[in-house]
Amino acid sequence: MEYSEIVKTLEELVSLPIYAVIGKLKDTPVLLTTTEGKVNISILEGDKLRVLTKEPIAGSPYPKPQLDFIPFIRDVVKGKELHSIYITNLKGEEYEVASPKIRIFSLAYDDKNIAFIGASQNESSLYVIEGGKIRKLVNVPPFSFVTDISGDYILGFGILKGNPRSQEFFVADLSGNMRIFTPKDGSMNIAYYIKDNKIYLVSDYENLGESYWIYTFDFQKYERVEFPEKDIYSYKAVEISYNPDDSLIIAKRDGESKLFLNGKLLNNPSGIIAGATKIGDNVYFAASSLNTPYKVYKYDLKENKVDVVINNKDVNIGEVEYVKIKNENVEVPTWIIKSRKPNKVGIVYVHGGPWSEVDNSWDLLISPLVLLGYNVIAPNFRGSTGYGSKFNLMDIGDPGGGDLSDVIAARDYAIEKGIVEKIGIMGYSYGGYMTLLAVGKVPDKWDFGIAGASVADWVEMYDLSDSFFKGFMETLFMGKNLELMEDRSPITYVNNVKCPLCIIHSQNDTRTPLTPVLKYVQKLQENNKTFYLHVIPNLGHAIYKIDDDVDLLLPALIFLEKMFG
């Protein structure tokens, strides 16, 4: 295939907009989208989108429905994830509120204040912005997130008691006093909303390790949220989210989700629901699948019908199959996407995180591979979300162990079933780490590897990280376990590599820094290994623009074309 055709196909795919409905402002649906070639906040007016933000954004809270504005963060230092905080309103007026220039992963707001958790090199702290001025309230454990603020109360969650296999929630006041709560020691909890003097939380404390439900907490007792319609109970969700303002539920199991109103199942397409909001007698939601790019829908509750409000190009990239692969005593949920072009080359795609998943939603990294003729095997290895907290926590203290074994099992399955004859491994972030580790620890299994934004040396990455990512690694490795970090670092096994490697990394990545990767590449060079190295200038770990997607994906596709074209 000509390189120009590869570029054209890639540009067409990444230009297909992503849509997520995040709520509403004054009865106006609010979405995160990638229209105009960048991540932005938009509103839906009739069947048209209007972009509110001027430059790419890095994140936002859920909008407050009674207000007409929403804050957001923007990376202001060339991808290094040093953030400033802005506000935009329904008129599209945008202004900067504060510029702390620290890493911000979460923020919340009400009509008076903005709360956020920011990470510097040495500490993570809860801050409040009052009247345009930042005030530090209290230091927090590094793996903490803020979710809501209402009056004097600030709500959040995190690993607050030092146990990486449990998650508690906190309530702080504007004086910096913070209380920590959990319905049950060892349970996983996300407290996310304050309404009518009650805290809403998602927890697995009644079904530890298996599934979540919604509860309220009034500082005295926890109560299950029950629904008048019974569809939600028969669905047997593993993960669940609930908007008490709209009575909307998004429930998930086996890599797909469904939309419910007061417990009643609404008619929605197969795949993943990317947010929903209710306005009058209409429910607006976004959805996609591995075969279908994102669209925005309107569900008319009176007429009981669904219409597409914002369409997208139809792209039927291949045949999708969902299987559970047995690996010793673990079932590995796996998506297999077979290209419509006859080809016996396969790619085991390893998702990032590790606390993430490949589900039945449109994926910008998977779709170009399949459309250009490669078969993709995407395992949800132990540590993935979507299958209960027990499965989710199985990689704590064992990164690059059981999870790598699951990835290898998916590879072996594809070969044994005759799906592919040649097979490689590819991933971004934690998936890039797993790629480098796999080609070093089990080199005879792979014909090639493609690693983006990878971790090459956990020990050096720990030394280079800020407080948040030190906390991430201490959670993953159950403490500052330098011996285990060294054992699970790809650079320890670099001499074993046999297959050609394509390594893609951003110059300004502060999550998975470039320096350890360059040292890994130097080892490859010293040992006469075959590799391609692409360093992208002035780009970080997070992707905010379509052009950045092209810069990351194109080297991988050209590498594959050179090998198999």
VOMARSE-130116 format. One line per 2 residues: number of its first residue (from 1); their letters; for each residue x, y, z of C-alpha. Coordinates in steps of 0.02 Angstrom, whole numbers, plus 50000, padded with zeros to 5 digits. Layout:
# residues N
NUM	A	X:Y:Z | ...
END
This chain:
# residues 565
1	ME	50000:50000:50000 | 50064:50174:49958
3	YS	50108:50282:50108 | 49991:50416:50043
5	EI	49846:50294:50056 | 49895:50252:50236
7	VK	49900:50436:50280 | 49732:50467:50197
9	TL	49649:50321:50288 | 49721:50374:50455
11	EE	49671:50556:50435 | 49494:50506:50388
13	LV	49476:50395:50541 | 49549:50512:50672
15	SL	49443:50655:50604 | 49284:50561:50648
17	PI	49222:50657:50802 | 49209:50581:50974
19	YA	49058:50632:51077 | 49021:50613:51262
21	VI	48868:50689:51346 | 48927:50753:51515
23	GK	48768:50839:51575 | 48675:51002:51551
25	LK	48678:51187:51588 | 48508:51274:51600
27	DT	48420:51135:51502 | 48555:51136:51368
29	PV	48650:50972:51336 | 48837:50987:51364
31	LL	48963:50873:51277 | 49147:50840:51268
33	TT	49188:50822:51083 | 49334:50820:50963
35	TE	49249:50926:50830 | 49359:51059:50750
37	GK	49506:50942:50774 | 49529:50963:50961
39	VN	49454:50912:51128 | 49324:51042:51174
41	IS	49166:51079:51272 | 49015:51099:51158
43	IL	48828:51122:51181 | 48687:51047:51080
45	EG	48565:51173:51007 | 48429:51079:50914
47	DK	48527:50966:50797 | 48683:51075:50792
49	LR	48836:51081:50902 | 48913:51245:50957
51	VL	49091:51241:51026 | 49115:51344:51184
53	TK	49302:51328:51213 | 49433:51408:51103
55	EP	49587:51298:51123 | 49605:51113:51168
57	IA	49555:51070:51346 | 49626:50937:51462
59	GS	49472:50901:51568 | 49316:50965:51653
61	PY	49195:50920:51792 | 49015:50872:51764
63	PK	48913:51030:51734 | 48795:51097:51867
65	PQ	48621:51097:51785 | 48560:51253:51876
67	LD	48708:51358:51819 | 48759:51431:51651
69	FI	48948:51404:51660 | 49075:51264:51680
71	PF	49260:51267:51728 | 49393:51167:51639
73	IR	49580:51140:51638 | 49704:51169:51499
75	DV	49884:51110:51481 | 49983:51270:51460
77	VK	50163:51203:51449 | 50181:51102:51288
79	GK	50109:50937:51347 | 50193:50934:51518
81	EL	50021:50932:51602 | 50048:51090:51700
83	HS	49874:51160:51705 | 49780:51324:51716
85	IY	49596:51335:51760 | 49469:51424:51649
87	IT	49282:51452:51641 | 49167:51457:51491
89	NL	48982:51496:51487 | 48835:51465:51373
91	KG	48879:51620:51273 | 49049:51548:51234
93	EE	49138:51679:51338 | 49299:51606:51408
95	YE	49419:51674:51538 | 49560:51613:51648
97	VA	49520:51593:51832 | 49689:51540:51900
99	SP	49856:51475:51837 | 49933:51361:51969
101	KI	50035:51269:51835 | 50032:51105:51929
103	RI	49959:50937:51876 | 49770:50935:51903
105	FS	49673:50773:51880 | 49507:50825:51955
107	LA	49404:50979:51994 | 49228:51022:52051
109	YD	49127:51180:52069 | 48969:51265:52129
111	DK	48902:51441:52105 | 49038:51519:52214
113	NI	49194:51412:52221 | 49303:51290:52125
115	AF	49391:51147:52214 | 49533:51046:52140
117	IG	49670:50925:52187 | 49840:50972:52120
119	AS	50004:50877:52123 | 50174:50960:52136
121	QN	50339:50869:52141 | 50329:50840:52329
123	ES	50145:50841:52380 | 49964:50825:52327
125	SL	49843:50950:52401 | 49661:51001:52401
127	YV	49638:51181:52347 | 49491:51300:52333
129	IE	49474:51452:52221 | 49373:51589:52305
131	GG	49348:51754:52217 | 49486:51712:52093
133	KI	49615:51673:52228 | 49687:51501:52260
135	RK	49694:51438:52439 | 49772:51275:52492
137	LV	49659:51182:52613 | 49747:51021:52660
139	NV	49873:50895:52596 | 49794:50733:52535
141	PP	49861:50560:52490 | 49931:50567:52313
143	FS	49800:50453:52233 | 49650:50563:52277
145	FV	49513:50646:52173 | 49385:50782:52206
147	TD	49209:50756:52137 | 49089:50887:52205
149	IS	49076:51047:52306 | 48916:51113:52382
151	GD	48920:51259:52501 | 49044:51221:52639
153	YI	49070:51039:52590 | 49196:50966:52468
155	LG	49179:50784:52418 | 49306:50663:52348
157	FG	49380:50489:52356 | 49544:50397:52345
159	IL	49662:50276:52429 | 49650:50369:52593
161	KG	49697:50240:52726 | 49853:50171:52645
163	NP	49778:50008:52583 | 49797:49999:52393
165	RS	49660:49868:52385 | 49525:49982:52457
167	QE	49457:50153:52416 | 49377:50273:52540
169	FF	49291:50441:52521 | 49316:50607:52609
171	VA	49216:50760:52656 | 49315:50920:52684
173	DL	49258:51094:52733 | 49323:51263:52678
175	SG	49432:51273:52833 | 49529:51119:52779
177	NM	49456:50996:52902 | 49438:50827:52817
179	RI	49346:50670:52873 | 49369:50499:52794
181	FT	49226:50374:52776 | 49197:50198:52714
183	PK	49044:50087:52730 | 49158:49936:52754
185	DG	49345:49913:52770 | 49416:49840:52610
187	SM	49276:49903:52500 | 49294:50011:52345
189	NI	49197:50175:52349 | 49173:50326:52237
191	AY	49075:50466:52318 | 49023:50584:52179
193	YI	48875:50697:52220 | 48798:50799:52360
195	KD	48610:50827:52354 | 48481:50866:52490
197	NK	48613:50842:52626 | 48651:50668:52564
199	IY	48807:50600:52483 | 48785:50485:52334
201	LV	48915:50351:52311 | 48950:50195:52208
203	SD	49014:50052:52316 | 49042:49865:52314
205	YE	49030:49847:52503 | 48877:49733:52497
207	NL	48952:49623:52361 | 49138:49640:52388
209	GE	49243:49615:52233 | 49097:49567:52120
211	SY	48983:49714:52079 | 48937:49893:52126
213	WI	48777:49980:52176 | 48721:50157:52218
215	YT	48700:50214:52398 | 48667:50372:52495
217	FD	48751:50427:52656 | 48680:50558:52775
219	FQ	48827:50551:52898 | 48726:50427:53002
221	KY	48689:50277:52891 | 48707:50206:52717
223	ER	48553:50166:52615 | 48534:50077:52449
225	VE	48454:50179:52311 | 48304:50080:52248
227	FP	48209:50105:52086 | 48023:50085:52046
229	EK	48055:49993:51881 | 48136:49822:51891
231	DI	48235:49806:51728 | 48393:49866:51814
233	YS	48387:49721:51938 | 48370:49586:51806
235	YK	48512:49663:51706 | 48635:49618:51846
237	AV	48758:49758:51814 | 48939:49743:51868
239	EI	48972:49930:51857 | 48842:50066:51875
241	SY	48825:50255:51875 | 48673:50357:51926
243	NP	48620:50537:51902 | 48497:50579:52043
245	DD	48442:50739:51956 | 48383:50646:51801
247	SL	48353:50472:51875 | 48462:50405:51734
249	II	48568:50249:51759 | 48707:50183:51648
251	AK	48741:50002:51690 | 48882:49896:51621
253	RD	48931:49714:51606 | 49037:49610:51485
255	GE	49105:49762:51396 | 48937:49840:51349
257	SK	48821:49963:51436 | 48636:50002:51439
259	LF	48535:50156:51484 | 48394:50153:51611
261	LN	48269:50281:51677 | 48207:50250:51853
263	GK	48261:50070:51828 | 48172:50046:51661
265	LL	48278:49993:51513 | 48274:50119:51371
267	NN	48297:50069:51191 | 48476:50108:51145
269	PS	48602:50039:51020 | 48724:49901:51065
271	GI	48894:49957:51123 | 48942:50086:51254
273	IA	48839:50234:51316 | 48953:50385:51330
275	GA	48849:50489:51450 | 48668:50546:51454
277	TK	48558:50687:51516 | 48370:50714:51527
279	IG	48285:50875:51473 | 48096:50876:51483
281	DN	48030:50722:51394 | 48192:50691:51299
283	VY	48348:50595:51348 | 48506:50642:51254
285	FA	48649:50518:51250 | 48804:50471:51150
287	AS	48850:50295:51100 | 48974:50197:50994
289	SL	49040:50022:50965 | 49202:49947:50902
291	NT	49123:49950:50729 | 49023:50111:50741
293	PY	49094:50286:50774 | 49012:50397:50905
295	KV	48840:50470:50873 | 48725:50579:50978
297	YK	48547:50518:51003 | 48383:50588:51069
299	YD	48262:50470:51153 | 48083:50537:51151
301	LK	48002:50467:51309 | 47824:50508:51253
303	EN	47843:50428:51081 | 47962:50292:51143
305	KV	48078:50316:50994 | 48260:50354:50965
307	DV	48327:50475:50835 | 48505:50515:50786
309	VI	48536:50699:50820 | 48720:50710:50773
311	NN	48773:50578:50647 | 48944:50512:50601
313	KD	49018:50421:50453 | 48974:50236:50445
315	VN	49133:50133:50455 | 49114:49945:50462
317	IG	49293:49900:50500 | 49275:49713:50528
319	EV	49196:49567:50618 | 49188:49586:50808
321	EY	49188:49438:50926 | 49188:49434:51117
323	VK	49265:49283:51203 | 49328:49234:51375
325	IK	49496:49148:51365 | 49541:49028:51504
327	NE	49712:49061:51582 | 49738:48945:51730
329	NV	49604:49001:51856 | 49566:49167:51769
331	EV	49447:49204:51627 | 49517:49341:51515
333	PT	49378:49441:51429 | 49442:49475:51254
335	WI	49381:49567:51100 | 49435:49498:50932
337	IK	49413:49614:50782 | 49446:49528:50617
339	SR	49486:49637:50468 | 49378:49624:50313
341	KP	49538:49619:50211 | 49610:49442:50202
343	NK	49765:49443:50311 | 49841:49322:50435
345	VG	49938:49456:50530 | 49877:49488:50706
347	IV	49911:49620:50838 | 49882:49591:51023
349	YV	49826:49764:51076 | 49861:49799:51261
351	HG	49761:49941:51337 | 49834:50073:51451
353	GP	49796:50112:51630 | 49817:49977:51689
355	WS	49650:50017:51770 | 49556:50036:51608
357	EV	49483:49918:51479 | 49445:49885:51297
359	DN	49256:49880:51284 | 49134:49885:51139
361	SW	49165:50067:51099 | 49249:50156:50954
363	DL	49437:50153:50979 | 49555:50269:50886
365	LI	49703:50152:50909 | 49614:49994:50855
367	SP	49510:50053:50707 | 49654:50105:50591
369	LV	49741:49939:50619 | 49587:49838:50571
371	LL	49538:49948:50424 | 49713:49930:50352
373	GY	49705:49741:50359 | 49767:49683:50530
375	NV	49670:49572:50650 | 49666:49640:50827
377	IA	49656:49537:50986 | 49618:49648:51135
379	PN	49624:49559:51303 | 49559:49634:51465
381	FR	49697:49565:51574 | 49683:49553:51763
383	GS	49686:49732:51827 | 49561:49791:51696
385	TG	49403:49884:51746 | 49229:49827:51698
387	YG	49231:49655:51781 | 49216:49692:51967
389	SK	49343:49757:52092 | 49416:49585:52130
391	FN	49473:49569:51949 | 49520:49753:51945
393	LM	49637:49735:52095 | 49723:49575:52041
395	DI	49875:49666:51972 | 49907:49762:52134
397	GD	50079:49702:52190 | 50100:49603:52029
399	PG	50117:49719:51878 | 50196:49630:51733
401	GG	50157:49461:51812 | 49982:49389:51801
403	DL	49927:49525:51681 | 50068:49482:51561
405	SD	50019:49299:51575 | 49842:49346:51519
407	VI	49910:49441:51369 | 50014:49290:51319
409	AA	49860:49179:51337 | 49767:49292:51215
411	RD	49913:49281:51094 | 49916:49091:51105
413	YA	49727:49082:51080 | 49738:49181:50917
415	IE	49874:49066:50850 | 49791:48904:50906
417	KG	49622:48952:50832 | 49703:48994:50665
419	IV	49648:49176:50672 | 49825:49232:50632
421	EK	49992:49159:50580 | 50106:49307:50617
423	IG	50076:49404:50777 | 50147:49554:50868
425	IM	50104:49659:51019 | 50060:49843:51031
427	GY	50007:49965:51165 | 50013:50143:51230
429	SY	50062:50196:51407 | 50041:50042:51517
431	GG	50009:49948:51355 | 50177:50012:51292
433	YM	50258:49950:51452 | 50180:49778:51429
435	TL	50241:49776:51249 | 50423:49806:51298
437	LA	50411:49683:51442 | 50332:49548:51334
439	VG	50462:49555:51195 | 50599:49541:51326
441	KV	50526:49408:51441 | 50448:49295:51308
443	PD	50543:49345:51150 | 50498:49189:51050
445	KW	50313:49231:51056 | 50320:49388:50950
447	DF	50355:49437:50770 | 50357:49624:50810
449	GI	50318:49751:50945 | 50251:49929:50942
451	AG	50269:50028:51104 | 50198:50202:51130
453	AS	50228:50311:51285 | 50302:50160:51371
455	VA	50383:50128:51539 | 50558:50057:51517
457	DW	50623:50071:51696 | 50504:50086:51844
459	VE	50645:50133:51965 | 50705:50280:51862
461	MY	50526:50331:51823 | 50491:50336:52010
463	DL	50637:50454:52038 | 50577:50568:51897
465	SD	50392:50572:51946 | 50290:50701:52041
467	SF	50191:50658:52198 | 50039:50593:52101
469	FK	50135:50467:51997 | 50244:50416:52143
471	GF	50077:50377:52227 | 50021:50282:52072
473	ME	50175:50172:52076 | 50166:50145:52265
475	TL	49987:50086:52238 | 50032:49972:52092
477	FM	50184:49897:52179 | 50110:49901:52356
479	GK	50238:50025:52418 | 50408:50088:52363
481	NL	50458:49912:52315 | 50617:49947:52217
483	EL	50667:49765:52201 | 50501:49719:52119
485	ME	50507:49876:52012 | 50676:49822:51944
487	DR	50617:49644:51914 | 50465:49705:51816
489	SP	50558:49836:51713 | 50583:49801:51526
491	IT	50761:49866:51532 | 50805:49715:51640
493	YV	50764:49601:51492 | 50818:49710:51346
495	NN	50959:49592:51296 | 50830:49455:51260
497	VK	50734:49550:51127 | 50728:49461:50959
499	CP	50590:49545:50857 | 50592:49715:50771
501	LC	50527:49856:50881 | 50442:50020:50840
503	II	50457:50139:50988 | 50356:50300:50986
505	HS	50371:50429:51125 | 50330:50610:51159
507	QN	50469:50729:51207 | 50375:50813:51349
509	DT	50289:50662:51426 | 50290:50686:51616
511	RT	50191:50528:51657 | 50307:50406:51569
513	PL	50464:50512:51544 | 50571:50496:51388
515	TP	50741:50479:51473 | 50723:50296:51531
517	VL	50659:50248:51359 | 50812:50326:51276
519	KY	50922:50222:51392 | 50823:50067:51340
521	VQ	50851:50113:51157 | 51037:50136:51191
523	KL	51040:49956:51257 | 50953:49898:51098
525	QE	51086:49988:50996 | 51229:49913:51096
527	NN	51158:49739:51068 | 51128:49761:50880
529	KT	50938:49744:50895 | 50822:49802:50757
531	FY	50717:49953:50807 | 50635:50110:50745
533	LH	50629:50261:50862 | 50510:50407:50839
535	VI	50517:50552:50963 | 50379:50680:50940
537	PN	50432:50857:50990 | 50328:50969:51104
539	LG	50198:50835:51142 | 50152:50755:51307
541	HA	50065:50597:51365 | 49886:50658:51346
543	IY	49817:50689:51172 | 49712:50844:51140
545	KI	49716:50866:50951 | 49684:50760:50797
547	DD	49854:50805:50725 | 49935:50729:50880
549	DV	49843:50565:50849 | 49914:50561:50673
551	DL	50090:50596:50737 | 50076:50449:50858
553	LL	49991:50322:50746 | 50074:50353:50577
555	PA	50247:50285:50625 | 50164:50124:50686
557	LI	50067:50100:50525 | 50218:50134:50415
559	FL	50319:50011:50521 | 50186:49877:50490
561	EK	50179:49916:50304 | 50368:49895:50290
563	MF	50355:49725:50375 | 50199:49654:50292
565	G	50148:49768:50149
END
